[in-house]
Amino acid sequence: MTVRRLLAVGVLLLTAIVVGTIVWLRVPRFTSQATPRAAAAPAPTAPAPPGRKIKARLFYVGDDGMKLTGIERDIAYGEGATEQAREIVAAQIAPVVDPLVSAVPRGTALRAVFLTQGGEAYVDLSRDVITAHPGGTLNELLTVYTFVNALTVNLPAVTSVQLLVDGKEIDTLSGHIDLRQPLAKNLSWVQ
C-alpha cells in the first residue's frame, strides 16, 4: 500500500511539472531582439518632436519582461490637461528605439482622449490594441498599466483611466483584465 501511494504521488508530481512547463512555454511574452543593456547606461530614446517640450515618465517592458520600467523622456507640450494627456499617450504608443520594448501592440493608434471633472481619463484606441495583442495575463496587465500609470503619474488631475476601443467600452483586451471601470494608478507593476 505504501508503494502505491508513493507511485501515485510521483505520477501527480510529474504531471504537475509537465503541465506547468507546457503552460510556461506557451504563455506569450513581449520580447526584444536587443541585447541586454548595462544597468548604468541610460536608455536611448526617440527624439522628441520639435517645439516646446516637457519631461514625462513613460513606461516600457522591463529587462526581465515581468514588470514595467519608467523612463523619463522629453515629449511635446500640450495646452491644458486634455491636450497634455493626448501628448503623453501619443508618446507612449510611438515606436521605440532598441533596447526599449513597448507593451503597446504595434500599430495601435490613438483616436481620442477625454478627461472628466472627476479626474477620470478615457483613452480611445484603435482596434489594433486588441487584434495585435499577444495575449496572456501578464502581457495584458503590462499593456493596461502602461496607459494607466503614464497618465496618473504625469498628470495630477488624472486619478483613473479607462480604455476604449473604436469609441466603445470594452470588457477586456485579451480576456484577463476587467476594463469595464476606470483603473487607478498601480505602481506594483513597475520595477
Backbone bond lengths (Angstrom), bond angles and torsions (degrees), N, CA, C in turn:
res aa  C-N    CA-C-N  psi(-1)  N-CA   C-N-CA  omega(-1)  CA-C   N-CA-C  phi
1 M - - - 1.437 - - 1.516 110.58 -
2 T 1.299 120.89 -37.28 1.455 124.65 179.49 1.522 110.38 -66.58
3 V 1.303 116.98 -38.13 1.461 121.15 179.24 1.530 109.45 -65.89
4 R 1.322 117.37 -39.51 1.478 120.63 178.63 1.525 110.85 -62.89
5 R 1.322 117.09 -44.42 1.466 120.60 178.73 1.525 111.00 -62.96
6 L 1.309 115.57 -43.64 1.456 120.33 178.92 1.521 110.51 -62.10
7 L 1.301 117.74 -41.77 1.455 122.59 178.45 1.534 110.56 -65.58
8 A 1.340 117.70 -42.10 1.466 121.52 178.69 1.525 110.95 -63.90
9 V 1.324 117.49 -43.66 1.460 121.28 178.21 1.528 109.72 -63.39
10 G 1.302 117.58 -41.38 1.465 121.61 178.35 1.518 111.78 -61.98
11 V 1.322 117.73 -43.78 1.459 121.91 178.70 1.530 110.35 -64.24
12 L 1.319 117.79 -44.06 1.464 121.24 178.28 1.524 111.47 -62.39
13 L 1.315 117.22 -43.00 1.454 121.50 179.03 1.529 111.01 -63.69
14 L 1.302 117.29 -44.88 1.465 121.65 178.85 1.524 110.48 -63.46
15 T 1.329 117.73 -41.12 1.465 121.52 177.95 1.523 110.66 -62.56
16 A 1.331 116.92 -43.55 1.470 120.86 179.35 1.523 111.04 -62.58
17 I 1.314 117.48 -40.83 1.469 121.10 179.38 1.529 110.26 -65.60
18 V 1.313 117.76 -44.44 1.467 121.34 -179.97 1.530 110.82 -63.89
19 V 1.323 117.26 -46.96 1.472 120.82 179.81 1.525 110.24 -63.45
20 G 1.320 117.52 -44.46 1.460 121.31 178.80 1.517 112.21 -60.04
21 T 1.323 117.22 -41.95 1.460 121.45 178.48 1.526 111.24 -64.97
22 I 1.308 116.89 -43.00 1.472 120.85 179.09 1.529 110.10 -62.55
23 V 1.323 117.97 -46.33 1.466 121.33 179.13 1.521 110.08 -61.80
24 W 1.312 118.00 -45.46 1.461 121.93 -179.44 1.528 111.20 -60.10
25 L 1.306 117.64 -42.99 1.465 120.86 -178.34 1.519 112.80 -72.64
26 R 1.334 117.60 -27.05 1.465 120.12 -176.76 1.519 114.01 -91.25
27 V 1.350 118.97 -11.59 1.459 121.28 178.62 1.532 107.61 -72.12
28 P 1.343 117.31 119.47 1.458 118.77 -179.72 1.519 111.21 -69.22
29 R 1.299 115.92 145.82 1.457 122.23 179.25 1.516 109.16 -132.93
30 F 1.315 115.21 151.51 1.455 119.37 172.59 1.519 106.02 -70.71
31 T 1.295 116.74 133.92 1.454 120.17 -179.87 1.511 110.29 -129.70
32 S 1.284 115.31 161.80 1.454 121.65 176.86 1.511 108.26 -133.04
33 Q 1.308 115.80 145.23 1.459 120.32 176.18 1.522 110.78 -84.15
34 A 1.326 116.59 -4.22 1.452 121.22 -176.89 1.515 110.40 -71.66
35 T 1.333 115.18 150.97 1.450 120.03 174.71 1.515 108.51 -78.70
36 P 1.336 117.73 153.35 1.459 119.37 -178.66 1.524 110.53 -58.47
37 R 1.329 116.98 143.15 1.461 120.53 -179.82 1.516 109.57 -100.81
38 A 1.299 114.96 155.49 1.455 120.16 176.89 1.515 108.84 -68.58
39 A 1.314 117.11 143.08 1.457 120.96 -175.67 1.527 111.95 -63.11
40 A 1.316 119.01 -32.62 1.449 121.89 -176.63 1.525 113.18 -81.35
41 A 1.315 118.03 -19.34 1.463 120.85 -176.59 1.522 110.53 -75.70
42 P 1.345 117.89 132.19 1.455 119.25 177.00 1.516 110.44 -69.94
43 A 1.306 116.29 143.56 1.464 120.92 -178.98 1.523 109.36 -75.92
44 P 1.341 117.69 133.71 1.454 119.50 176.26 1.523 109.45 -69.87
45 T 1.301 115.43 149.53 1.454 119.44 -179.91 1.514 109.62 -129.34
46 A 1.317 114.99 157.76 1.452 119.74 175.50 1.525 107.67 -68.52
47 P 1.328 117.58 146.16 1.461 118.81 -179.16 1.523 111.32 -64.54
48 A 1.313 115.46 142.74 1.465 120.89 177.81 1.522 109.23 -73.41
49 P 1.317 117.11 151.35 1.460 119.23 178.64 1.524 110.90 -62.40
50 P 1.346 117.81 154.79 1.461 119.53 179.96 1.523 110.82 -64.92
51 G 1.323 115.88 157.19 1.459 120.35 -179.57 1.508 111.20 110.26
52 R 1.313 115.45 -169.54 1.460 121.93 -179.10 1.522 109.96 -65.92
53 K 1.341 116.67 139.97 1.463 121.42 -176.72 1.525 110.58 -132.15
54 I 1.314 114.48 158.63 1.459 121.96 170.57 1.519 108.12 -131.71
55 K 1.315 116.17 165.01 1.468 121.05 174.54 1.518 108.28 -91.62
56 A 1.320 116.40 135.63 1.465 121.50 177.59 1.516 108.61 -139.64
57 R 1.324 116.12 148.99 1.469 121.28 176.48 1.519 107.22 -93.39
58 L 1.346 115.56 117.22 1.457 121.84 177.34 1.524 108.28 -108.99
59 F 1.315 116.25 160.57 1.463 120.63 -172.23 1.525 111.57 -120.52
60 Y 1.338 114.90 134.38 1.455 122.69 -179.28 1.527 108.39 -134.38
61 V 1.328 116.19 164.99 1.461 120.88 179.55 1.525 108.45 -66.72
62 G 1.328 116.14 130.21 1.461 121.47 -179.81 1.516 111.68 -69.55
63 D 1.322 115.37 168.51 1.468 121.81 -178.24 1.523 113.17 -55.48
64 D 1.336 116.85 -34.34 1.466 119.95 -177.86 1.523 112.42 -83.68
65 G 1.340 117.75 -9.11 1.460 121.32 179.51 1.515 114.06 75.19
66 M 1.319 117.92 5.09 1.460 121.82 -175.12 1.524 113.41 -106.34
67 K 1.326 117.75 -16.34 1.464 122.43 -178.60 1.521 108.54 -144.07
68 L 1.325 114.30 172.10 1.457 120.82 175.12 1.520 109.26 -92.96
69 T 1.309 115.42 157.27 1.454 121.14 172.73 1.518 107.68 -127.10
70 G 1.319 116.38 137.45 1.459 120.96 -179.62 1.510 110.43 -90.89
71 I 1.327 115.82 134.84 1.459 121.56 179.11 1.516 108.12 -130.89
72 E 1.326 116.19 130.00 1.457 120.56 178.61 1.523 109.34 -80.42
73 R 1.341 114.93 129.55 1.468 120.45 -179.31 1.518 109.87 -136.40
74 D 1.314 115.87 155.02 1.455 121.67 171.86 1.516 107.86 -81.06
75 I 1.318 116.83 128.72 1.464 121.04 176.68 1.521 108.71 -130.20
76 A 1.312 116.11 165.97 1.459 121.03 179.92 1.529 110.20 -64.31
77 Y 1.323 115.02 145.10 1.449 121.99 177.66 1.522 109.05 -80.20
78 G 1.326 116.98 136.56 1.452 121.83 176.19 1.521 110.18 -115.51
79 E 1.305 117.14 134.57 1.460 122.10 179.47 1.523 108.72 -75.83
80 G 1.317 118.01 111.85 1.452 122.33 -179.68 1.530 111.29 88.44
81 A 1.332 115.19 163.42 1.471 121.13 -174.95 1.527 112.97 -64.14
82 T 1.333 117.65 -40.35 1.466 119.79 -178.43 1.524 111.05 -66.29
83 E 1.330 116.84 -44.47 1.468 119.67 178.55 1.525 111.12 -66.22
84 Q 1.345 117.14 -36.93 1.457 119.01 178.80 1.530 110.34 -68.06
85 A 1.328 117.05 -38.10 1.467 120.09 175.77 1.523 109.96 -60.66
86 R 1.331 116.94 -42.13 1.465 121.15 178.39 1.536 110.57 -60.76
87 E 1.325 117.44 -42.69 1.477 121.15 179.66 1.531 111.30 -66.30
88 I 1.330 116.82 -38.56 1.473 120.19 178.84 1.522 110.27 -64.32
89 V 1.332 117.25 -47.15 1.466 120.16 -179.69 1.536 110.10 -65.72
90 A 1.330 117.56 -40.94 1.468 120.27 178.77 1.525 110.60 -60.48
91 A 1.329 117.34 -42.08 1.466 120.29 177.87 1.523 110.89 -67.12
92 Q 1.340 116.65 -35.94 1.461 120.79 -178.81 1.521 112.06 -67.29
93 I 1.327 118.50 -34.96 1.474 119.99 -178.04 1.527 112.80 -92.92
94 A 1.324 116.86 -4.88 1.465 120.07 178.91 1.532 109.83 -64.20
95 P 1.337 117.17 149.74 1.476 119.51 176.50 1.529 110.73 -56.56
96 V 1.319 115.35 145.12 1.466 120.65 -177.83 1.516 110.62 -107.27
97 V 1.324 114.11 161.12 1.456 122.61 178.81 1.522 107.77 -97.44
98 D 1.343 117.28 137.12 1.468 120.09 175.77 1.515 108.91 -54.69
99 P 1.278 119.08 140.28 1.453 130.14 15.58 1.535 113.76 -96.42
100 L 1.324 118.52 8.88 1.461 119.84 179.12 1.524 110.98 -67.16
101 V 1.329 115.86 147.76 1.462 122.40 176.22 1.521 107.44 -128.71
102 S 1.309 116.53 124.52 1.455 121.30 179.94 1.522 110.66 -85.38
103 A 1.327 116.16 141.11 1.468 121.12 174.55 1.524 110.63 -85.22
104 V 1.333 116.57 -5.15 1.462 121.60 -179.91 1.531 107.88 -90.90
105 P 1.326 117.47 126.32 1.466 119.66 -178.79 1.525 112.06 -58.45
106 R 1.318 114.91 139.91 1.454 121.94 179.05 1.533 110.17 -57.07
107 G 1.309 116.44 138.83 1.453 121.45 179.32 1.518 114.10 92.70
108 T 1.339 117.59 -9.81 1.461 120.42 178.76 1.526 108.90 -65.25
109 A 1.321 115.82 131.49 1.466 121.06 179.57 1.524 109.63 -119.32
110 L 1.313 115.40 149.33 1.459 121.49 175.92 1.514 108.63 -86.74
111 R 1.317 116.26 125.81 1.462 121.10 177.54 1.525 110.69 -95.42
112 A 1.330 117.87 -43.79 1.468 120.51 -178.84 1.523 109.74 -166.15
113 V 1.328 115.28 160.97 1.460 123.00 172.89 1.526 107.00 -133.88
114 F 1.327 115.96 134.24 1.459 122.10 178.67 1.520 108.33 -127.93
115 L 1.331 117.15 139.16 1.465 121.92 174.92 1.511 108.82 -119.42
116 T 1.335 116.05 138.86 1.461 120.29 177.05 1.528 109.16 -99.31
117 Q 1.335 115.75 165.95 1.463 120.97 176.23 1.527 111.24 -63.00
118 G 1.334 116.64 -27.28 1.463 121.52 -178.66 1.515 114.55 -82.20
119 G 1.329 118.66 3.00 1.464 121.45 177.22 1.516 114.69 90.97
120 E 1.326 118.37 11.05 1.465 120.85 177.39 1.527 109.05 -90.33
121 A 1.311 115.87 134.86 1.465 121.61 175.54 1.527 107.79 -108.85
122 Y 1.315 115.70 136.02 1.464 122.05 175.43 1.513 107.19 -114.30
123 V 1.342 115.72 120.24 1.458 121.80 -177.50 1.517 107.67 -110.60
124 D 1.325 115.94 114.57 1.465 122.21 -178.51 1.519 108.65 -97.52
125 L 1.332 115.91 115.93 1.459 122.56 -176.87 1.526 110.63 -112.46
126 S 1.324 115.10 161.47 1.472 120.08 175.76 1.523 109.86 -72.49
127 R 1.305 116.79 161.77 1.466 124.12 -178.41 1.531 112.18 -58.87
128 D 1.335 117.81 -20.94 1.473 120.86 -179.73 1.527 112.76 -57.70
129 V 1.330 117.75 -26.75 1.457 120.09 178.80 1.525 110.78 -61.89
130 I 1.344 116.75 -25.11 1.475 121.18 176.91 1.524 110.83 -96.18
131 T 1.329 117.30 -50.72 1.468 120.51 -173.03 1.521 113.10 -67.95
132 A 1.327 117.88 -30.21 1.465 120.36 -179.39 1.529 112.38 -97.72
133 H 1.328 116.78 2.41 1.465 120.00 -177.67 1.527 109.61 -71.76
134 P 1.359 117.75 136.73 1.467 119.92 -178.62 1.521 113.91 -73.77
135 G 1.338 117.92 -12.34 1.461 120.29 179.48 1.518 111.95 84.63
136 G 1.305 115.02 176.89 1.457 121.28 -179.89 1.517 111.38 93.44
137 T 1.313 115.75 144.86 1.458 121.73 -177.52 1.519 111.94 -60.66
138 L 1.310 117.87 -49.34 1.458 121.15 -177.67 1.522 111.08 -62.07
139 N 1.308 117.58 -46.91 1.461 120.44 179.74 1.523 111.38 -61.34
140 E 1.330 116.94 -39.28 1.462 120.13 179.07 1.530 110.38 -66.77
141 L 1.318 117.77 -42.38 1.463 121.14 176.81 1.528 111.18 -59.15
142 L 1.322 116.98 -44.71 1.460 120.66 -179.09 1.524 111.14 -64.41
143 T 1.325 117.07 -40.73 1.463 120.15 178.81 1.523 110.50 -64.56
144 V 1.309 117.08 -49.61 1.463 121.45 -177.36 1.527 110.71 -60.93
145 Y 1.339 117.43 -48.74 1.458 119.80 -176.05 1.525 113.12 -77.58
146 T 1.320 118.13 -10.99 1.464 119.86 168.47 1.522 108.70 -61.54
147 F 1.334 116.95 -47.78 1.465 121.30 -179.86 1.530 112.08 -72.52
148 V 1.333 115.94 -48.65 1.467 120.36 -176.66 1.532 110.10 -58.70
149 N 1.327 117.13 -50.30 1.459 119.89 -176.76 1.519 112.46 -70.54
150 A 1.336 118.88 -36.57 1.466 120.57 179.43 1.528 110.64 -59.69
151 L 1.318 117.51 -41.74 1.468 119.78 -178.67 1.525 112.33 -78.56
152 T 1.326 118.25 -42.46 1.466 120.02 -176.46 1.525 112.37 -73.87
153 V 1.314 118.08 -29.91 1.463 120.75 178.61 1.532 111.12 -75.04
154 N 1.320 117.04 -38.94 1.463 121.13 -173.96 1.525 114.60 -90.22
155 L 1.310 117.77 -22.11 1.465 120.91 -177.63 1.528 109.60 -123.23
156 P 1.329 118.01 102.66 1.464 120.55 -179.32 1.531 113.48 -57.35
157 A 1.334 117.23 -25.97 1.468 120.51 -179.92 1.524 112.22 -71.69
158 V 1.339 117.81 -17.37 1.470 121.91 -178.14 1.524 108.67 -95.96
159 T 1.334 115.79 120.52 1.465 120.79 -179.63 1.522 112.64 -105.60
160 S 1.340 116.94 -21.43 1.460 120.50 179.09 1.524 109.32 -156.59
161 V 1.337 115.18 161.51 1.469 121.37 -174.74 1.521 108.97 -135.67
162 Q 1.327 115.54 135.97 1.459 120.93 172.59 1.522 108.35 -121.29
163 L 1.329 115.64 131.96 1.457 121.07 178.47 1.519 110.09 -89.57
164 L 1.314 115.95 137.09 1.457 123.87 174.31 1.522 107.32 -119.92
165 V 1.319 116.60 155.94 1.464 121.06 175.72 1.519 107.81 -129.38
166 D 1.316 115.23 125.25 1.465 121.94 -177.39 1.523 111.90 51.52
167 G 1.325 116.52 39.40 1.456 121.94 175.95 1.514 115.23 79.79
168 K 1.324 118.01 7.12 1.468 120.62 -176.63 1.524 111.03 -123.69
169 E 1.335 114.54 149.10 1.456 119.61 173.22 1.518 108.78 -66.27
170 I 1.323 115.98 146.12 1.462 121.21 178.74 1.527 108.57 -125.77
171 D 1.326 115.33 154.18 1.461 120.08 177.37 1.519 110.98 -78.08
172 T 1.346 116.53 -37.26 1.455 121.93 -173.29 1.530 108.68 -166.06
173 L 1.330 116.71 163.95 1.469 120.10 174.34 1.526 110.98 -84.27
174 S 1.335 115.22 -47.25 1.465 118.33 -178.02 1.524 112.72 -140.19
175 G 1.342 116.19 26.16 1.448 119.33 171.49 1.513 117.22 98.50
176 H 1.332 118.92 7.57 1.462 118.98 -173.50 1.520 114.94 -122.62
177 I 1.328 118.20 -38.89 1.459 121.81 -173.55 1.522 109.10 -107.47
178 D 1.326 116.63 126.79 1.456 122.59 -178.95 1.529 109.35 -73.67
179 L 1.334 116.29 114.25 1.463 122.08 -177.83 1.523 112.02 -110.66
180 R 1.317 117.51 21.51 1.465 120.57 -178.22 1.522 112.91 -78.17
181 Q 1.325 117.69 -11.62 1.463 123.15 178.44 1.526 108.46 -131.21
182 P 1.335 117.28 154.59 1.465 119.63 174.68 1.529 110.28 -61.66
183 L 1.325 116.01 144.35 1.462 122.43 -178.51 1.523 110.19 -108.93
184 A 1.324 116.47 139.56 1.465 122.38 178.42 1.525 109.86 -84.16
185 K 1.311 115.23 164.29 1.464 122.51 177.30 1.527 109.08 -53.51
186 N 1.340 116.04 140.66 1.459 121.40 178.08 1.512 107.41 -143.64
187 L 1.324 115.85 94.58 1.461 120.42 -177.61 1.520 113.27 -82.68
188 S 1.341 117.67 2.48 1.467 119.22 175.77 1.530 110.24 -68.63
189 W 1.335 117.87 -15.71 1.467 121.35 176.69 1.518 112.45 -93.41
190 V 1.344 116.53 12.27 1.460 121.96 178.92 1.508 108.51 -117.38
191 Q 1.338 115.90 131.27 1.470 119.25 178.87 1.508 111.14 -82.09
